[in-house]
């Protein structure tokens, strides 16, 4: 099942995001190597600076997705003001279809 994590950064968290980014990328690379990560990337503000994240994983149940997302270094660094996890159906341009 696909689950999408959507996070919106707190104001003033750009430097923290940049500082934590190497650990975040390593975390995502590990998920990717294990076949869990479907895609991920930052949302951008009007100045093209990162201001949030979307991460989509393929796992058996929501609890596993919640565990993964709470383990992300960005989540541990508390950069997000708001987060949401939604079950997602990839209809168009799904490479697995």
Secondary structure, DSSP 8 states (H G I E B T S, - for coil): -EEEEEEEE-TT-HHHHHHHHHHHHHHHHHHHHTT-EEEEEEEE-TTS-EEEEEEEEE-SSHHHHHHHHHHSHHHHTT-EEEEEEEEE---TT-TT-
